[in-house]
C-alpha cells in the first residue's frame, strides 16, 4: 500500500468514528487527541506498575536478608511477603486512580479502607493461631477447633466489610437492617438446611461422639470420619460411606462403642448337661487368652459364665474384651474365637448337644385298631 491509500484509509476511519460519535451524542470530540491521551495514560500506568514491581523485588530481598540475620524461619518470611504484596498493590491502585483523575475523597477512602482491611487480616491471623494453639493444648476435638476458627473468621469478615463500606460513605445501619430482612427470608426458605446447621453446632459442642469413634446411628453402624455443619459421615465395615443429616442425628438414639475405651464381646455356647463347668473352663480359657486382639490384664480378662440350664444343654457365655480401635473388627474376632472354641471342645471330647425333637407314635394294634396299610408305590419305567 502506498501513502495515498493509507491516507484514504485513515480518512475513512476518522469519518466512521465521527459518525459513531454523532450517533452517541459525542459530536465535536477529537478522536486523535483521545487516542493519544489514552495511549499516554496506558504508558504511565505501565510505568507505575513497573516501578512498584521493582520496589517489591527490592523489599523482598531486604526482608529475606533481614529475617535470615535475625534467625527467623520461612513462616515469618511468607507472612511478610503477603503484607508487602498487599501494601504495594494498594499503593499501585491509589496511584492509578489518581492518574485517571479520581477525587481526593475517593483516594483517601480507598487508602483507609485498604489499611483497615489489612489490619483485620493481621488480627485474624494472630487470633486464629492463638486460638488453635490454646484449643490444641486442651486436646479438644478437631471439628470443634474448626468450628471456633470458622466462627472467628466470619465475625472478623463481617466487621471488616462493615468498616470498609463505612469509609466510602455507605449507611451501614441500613445495610445491616436490609441484610437482616434478607436473612429472615432465606431462613424461612431454607429451614431444613438451617436445622441441620444448628444441629451440627450442637453436636460439635455436646460431642456425643468424635471423629474416629465407632457408633450406631439410625441403624447405621460405622466409624465417624467427618462431622460437617450439615451432615455426619460414617464409614461402615463394608467401606461404604453414609451421610446422615445432623437433624436426624441429634433427635435419635446414639450408641457410641468407643467413648469408654474397651468393649466386651459375648459369645454364646452350648455344652452337655453332664459336663463339668470347671473342665469346660479349662478348655475354653486358653483359647480366649491366646487370641492376639483380646485384652488379658488384671482388670479386663476373659470369662466363661453359666447363663442357663436348658432342657438339653448348659448355656454358657464366653466373654472377652477388645480395645476401642478394634471395635470395627469385633465381628471377625467373634467368628475366630467361636471356631477355635468349637475345635478345642471337640478335641477334648466335650459334648456339644444339638437341639432335636423326638416324635413318638402309638401303634394302633395296641388298642385293637387296624392301621390301614400304605399303598405300594411302584415306579414303572417304559
C-alpha positions in Angstrom: 0.0 0.0 0.0 1.3 3.5 -0.9 0.9 6.7 1.1 -2.2 7.8 -0.8 -4.1 4.6 0.0 -3.0 4.8 3.7 -4.2 8.4 3.9 -7.6 7.4 2.3 -8.0 4.6 4.7 -7.3 6.8 7.7 -9.8 9.4 6.4 -12.5 6.6 6.2 -11.6 5.5 9.8 -11.9 9.1 11.1 -15.3 9.5 9.3 -16.5 6.3 10.8 -15.5 7.5 14.3 -17.2 10.8 13.8 -20.4 9.1 12.6 -20.3 6.8 15.6 -19.7 9.8 18.0 -22.6 11.6 16.4 -24.9 8.6 16.9 -23.9 8.5 20.5 -24.2 12.3 21.1 -20.4 12.8 21.1 -20.2 15.4 18.4 -17.1 17.6 18.3 -14.9 15.0 20.0 -11.4 15.0 18.8 -10.6 11.3 18.4 -6.9 11.8 17.7 -6.4 13.6 21.0 -8.4 11.0 22.8 -6.3 8.2 21.3 -3.1 10.0 22.1 -4.3 10.6 25.7 -5.4 7.0 26.2 -2.0 5.7 24.9 -0.2 8.1 27.2 -2.3 7.1 30.2 -1.7 3.5 29.5 2.1 4.0 29.3 2.0 5.9 32.6 0.1 3.1 34.2 2.6 0.5 32.9 5.4 2.7 34.3 3.7 2.9 37.7 3.3 -0.9 37.7 6.9 -1.4 36.7 8.0 1.0 39.5 6.1 -0.8 42.2 7.3 -4.2 40.8 10.9 -3.1 41.3 10.0 -1.9 44.8 8.5 -5.3 45.5 11.7 -7.1 44.4 13.9 -4.8 46.4 11.7 -5.1 49.5 11.6 -8.9 49.2 15.3 -9.1 49.0 15.8 -6.8 52.0 13.2 -8.8 54.0 14.8 -12.1 53.4 18.3 -10.8 54.3 17.0 -9.1 57.5 15.0 -12.1 58.7 17.9 -14.5 58.0 20.2 -12.3 60.0 17.6 -12.3 62.9 17.3 -16.1 62.7 13.6 -16.3 61.7 12.3 -19.2 59.7 10.2 -19.4 56.5 6.9 -18.7 58.2 7.5 -15.0 59.1 9.0 -14.5 55.6 5.9 -15.8 53.8 3.7 -13.7 56.0 5.8 -10.6 55.4 5.6 -11.3 51.6 1.8 -11.3 51.8 1.8 -8.0 53.7 4.3 -6.4 51.3 2.3 -7.5 48.2 -0.8 -6.1 49.7 0.7 -2.7 50.6 2.3 -2.3 47.2 -0.9 -3.4 45.4 -2.9 -0.8 47.4 -0.3 1.9 46.6 -0.5 1.0 42.9 -4.3 1.1 43.0 -4.3 4.6 44.6 -1.6 5.9 42.2 -3.6 4.6 39.1 -6.8 6.2 40.4 -5.0 9.5 41.0 -3.6 9.3 37.5 -7.1 9.0 36.0 -8.4 12.0 38.0 -10.1 10.4 40.9 -11.3 12.8 43.6 -9.4 13.2 46.8 -12.2 11.7 48.9 -12.2 8.5 46.8 -8.4 8.3 47.1 -8.4 8.8 50.9 -11.4 6.4 51.3 -9.6 3.7 49.3 -6.4 4.1 51.2 -8.1 4.0 54.6 -10.3 1.0 53.6 -7.3 -0.9 52.4 -5.3 -0.3 55.5 -8.3 -1.3 57.7 -8.8 -4.5 55.7 -5.1 -5.3 56.2 -5.4 -4.6 60.0 -8.4 -7.0 60.2 -6.4 -9.7 58.3 -3.5 -9.3 60.8 -5.8 -9.6 63.7 -7.4 -12.7 62.2 -4.0 -14.3 61.7 -2.9 -13.6 65.3 -6.2 -14.6 66.9 -6.7 -17.8 64.8 -3.2 -19.0 65.6 -3.5 -18.2 69.3 -7.0 -19.9 69.4 -5.8 -23.0 67.7 -2.8 -23.3 69.9 -4.8 -22.9 73.1 -7.6 -25.3 72.0 -5.0 -27.9 70.8 -3.4 -27.8 74.3 -6.7 -28.7 75.8 -7.0 -31.7 73.4 -10.3 -30.6 72.0 -11.9 -32.3 69.0 -10.6 -31.2 65.6 -14.1 -30.4 64.4 -14.8 -28.2 67.4 -11.5 -26.3 66.8 -12.5 -25.8 63.1 -15.9 -24.5 64.3 -14.3 -21.9 66.5 -11.9 -20.9 63.7 -14.7 -20.5 61.2 -16.8 -18.5 63.7 -13.9 -16.2 64.3 -13.3 -15.8 60.6 -16.9 -15.0 59.8 -17.2 -12.5 62.6 -14.0 -10.6 61.6 -15.0 -10.7 57.9 -18.4 -9.1 58.7 -16.8 -6.4 60.9 -14.2 -5.8 58.2 -16.8 -5.4 55.5 -18.9 -3.0 57.5 -15.8 -0.9 58.4 -14.6 -0.8 54.7 -18.1 0.2 53.5 -18.3 3.0 56.1 -15.1 4.6 54.6 -16.9 5.2 51.3 -20.0 6.8 52.9 -22.4 3.9 52.9 -25.2 3.8 55.5 -24.0 0.8 57.4 -27.2 0.6 59.6 -29.4 0.5 56.6 -27.3 -2.2 55.0 -27.3 -4.3 58.2 -31.1 -3.9 58.5 -31.6 -4.9 54.9 -29.3 -8.0 55.4 -31.4 -8.9 58.5 -34.6 -8.9 56.4 -32.9 -10.9 53.7 -31.6 -13.3 56.3 -35.1 -13.9 57.7 -36.5 -14.6 54.2 -33.6 -17.0 53.5 -34.2 -18.7 56.9 -37.8 -19.4 56.0 -36.8 -20.7 52.6 -34.1 -23.0 54.0 -35.5 -24.3 57.2 -34.1 -27.8 56.7 -30.6 -26.6 56.0 -30.6 -24.2 59.0 -32.0 -27.0 61.2 -29.1 -29.3 60.1 -26.7 -26.5 60.6 -27.8 -25.7 64.2 -27.9 -29.4 65.0 -24.3 -29.7 63.7 -23.2 -27.0 66.0 -25.0 -28.7 68.9 -23.2 -32.0 68.1 -19.8 -30.2 68.0 -20.5 -28.6 71.4 -22.0 -31.6 73.2 -19.7 -34.1 71.5 -21.7 -37.3 71.9 -19.0 -38.8 69.6 -15.8 -37.7 68.0 -14.0 -38.3 64.7 -12.7 -41.9 64.8 -15.4 -43.3 67.2 -17.3 -46.4 66.3 -21.0 -45.6 66.6 -24.5 -46.7 65.7 -26.9 -44.0 64.4 -30.3 -44.6 62.8 -29.5 -48.2 62.4 -26.2 -47.4 60.6 -23.1 -48.7 62.3 -19.7 -47.4 61.4 -16.7 -45.2 62.2 -17.1 -41.4 62.3 -14.9 -39.9 59.6 -16.3 -36.3 59.4 -18.7 -34.1 61.3 -19.7 -31.3 58.9 -22.2 -28.5 59.6 -25.0 -30.3 57.7 -24.2 -34.0 57.8 -22.3 -36.6 59.7 -20.2 -39.1 57.7 -19.8 -42.7 58.7 -17.7 -45.5 57.1 -19.2 -48.9 57.6 -17.4 -52.3 57.8 -18.1 -52.7 54.1 -16.2 -49.5 53.4 -19.4 -47.7 52.5 -19.7 -44.0 53.3 -23.0 -42.9 54.8 -24.0 -39.3 55.2 -26.7 -38.8 57.9 -28.3 -35.3 58.3 -27.4 -33.7 61.6 -31.0 -33.0 62.4 -31.7 -36.8 62.4 -28.5 -37.5 64.4 -29.5 -35.0 67.1 -33.0 -36.5 67.5 -32.2 -40.2 67.5 -30.5 -42.6 69.9 -26.7 -42.7 69.6 -24.7 -45.7 70.6 -21.0 -45.0 71.0 -18.8 -48.1 71.2 -15.6 -46.1 71.6 -16.4 -43.5 74.2 -15.4 -45.5 77.3 -12.5 -47.4 75.8 -12.5 -51.3 75.6 -15.7 -53.1 74.6 -16.8 -56.6 75.7 -17.8 -59.3 73.3 -20.2 -62.1 74.4 -20.1 -65.4 72.6 -23.0 -67.9 73.5 -22.0 -71.6 73.8 -23.8 -74.9 74.5 -22.4 -78.0 76.2 -24.0 -81.1 77.6 -25.7 -81.1 80.9 -23.4 -83.9 82.2 -20.2 -81.9 81.5 -18.3 -80.3 84.3 -18.2 -76.5 84.2 -14.7 -76.5 85.6 -13.4 -78.8 82.8 -15.2 -76.7 80.2 -13.5 -73.5 81.5 -10.1 -75.3 81.5 -10.6 -76.0 77.8 -12.0 -72.6 76.7 -10.0 -70.1 78.7 -6.6 -70.8 77.0 -8.3 -70.2 73.6 -9.8 -66.9 74.8 -6.4 -65.7 76.2 -4.4 -66.7 73.1 -6.2 -64.5 70.6 -4.0 -61.6 69.7 -6.7 -58.9 69.7 -8.2 -59.7 73.2 -7.2 -57.9 76.3 -5.9 -60.0 79.2 -4.8 -58.0 82.2 -5.8 -57.7 85.9 -9.0 -55.7 85.4 -10.1 -56.8 81.9 -9.7 -60.5 81.4 -11.7 -63.3 79.6 -14.5 -65.1 81.4 -16.7 -68.2 80.9 -20.0 -68.0 82.8 -23.0 -70.3 83.0 -26.2 -68.4 81.9 -28.8 -71.1 81.8 -29.5 -74.8 82.4 -31.8 -75.6 79.5 -33.7 -78.8 78.8 -30.9 -80.5 76.8 -27.9 -78.3 77.3 -25.9 -76.0 79.5 -25.9 -72.4 78.1 -22.5 -70.7 78.6 -21.3 -67.2 77.8 -17.6 -66.7 76.8 -16.7 -63.0 77.3 -13.6 -61.2 76.1 -12.6 -57.5 76.0 -11.2 -55.7 72.9 -9.7 -52.2 72.6 -11.6 -49.3 71.1 -9.5 -49.3 67.9 -10.5 -53.0 67.3 -14.3 -52.5 67.6 -14.6 -52.4 63.9 -13.4 -56.0 63.6 -15.2 -57.4 66.6 -17.4 -59.5 64.3 -14.3 -61.2 62.9 -12.9 -61.7 66.4 -16.2 -63.4 67.5 -16.1 -65.7 64.5 -12.4 -66.7 65.0 -13.0 -67.3 68.7 -16.1 -69.4 68.1 -14.3 -71.6 65.6 -11.3 -72.1 67.9 -13.6 -72.9 70.9 -15.6 -75.4 68.9 -12.3 -77.1 67.8 -11.0 -77.2 71.3 -14.2 -78.7 72.8 -14.3 -81.3 70.1 -10.7 -82.3 70.7 -11.3 -82.5 74.5 -14.3 -84.8 73.9 -16.8 -82.4 75.5 -20.4 -83.0 74.3 -21.8 -80.2 72.2 -25.6 -81.0 72.0 -27.6 -80.1 69.0 -31.3 -79.2 69.6 -33.5 -82.0 68.3 -37.1 -83.1 68.5 -38.1 -86.7 69.2 -41.5 -87.8 67.9 -43.2 -90.9 69.4 -46.3 -92.5 67.8 -48.5 -95.1 69.4 -49.2 -98.3 67.3 -52.8 -98.9 66.6 -52.7 -102.7 67.3 -52.1 -102.0 71.0 -55.6 -100.7 71.2 -57.1 -103.3 68.9 -57.3 -101.0 65.9 -56.3 -101.8 62.4 -53.9 -99.3 60.8 -54.6 -99.3 57.1 -51.6 -100.3 55.0 -49.9 -97.7 52.9 -50.4 -98.2 49.2 -47.5 -99.7 47.4 -45.7 -97.3 45.2 -44.2 -98.6 42.1 -42.0 -96.8 39.7 -42.5 -98.2 36.2 -40.2 -97.2 33.5 -41.1 -97.9 30.0 
